[in-house]
Amino acid sequence: MRSFTASRAAVVAIVAIVAACSSSPSTSPSTGSASGASDLTGKTWQLTAVSTTSPTTQSVIANPALYTIRFGADGTATANAKCNTISGIYETSGTNGITIQAGIATIPHCTPSRVDQAFLTGLARTSSYQVANSELTLTGGDGATMTFR
């Protein structure tokens, strides 16, 4: 019981950090009409790699299907971090700018991992995106990247 409560508290803390770190998009989310934003929608993107800048790390994701994000044309985003679902909104700007704001999350059903934290923190810090060769790269203001297929 104590382990489950600690796991729940850890995921709630991660979601709170993500929400606190994210930029607040306007109350009118993007419809995906910015140049290239339609490349984001209509697909569930699976996380394949994460690189961070502080500390400098590079990780290949062993099971990409556990870490996904889907962008809706209406400005909504749904992410899965292992066994938990997070809904939120996103807004695109300019050629490749994007902000992602986490919202409601499910109650954790599994112990959070280092990858969960990197994924959720990376989403909150995302400032730009690029879609090329069936691959999505989300980049944070600090240069950290997350790569999806």
Order of alpha helices (4+ residues) and beta strands (2+ residues): alpha-beta-beta-beta-beta-beta-beta-alpha-beta-beta-beta
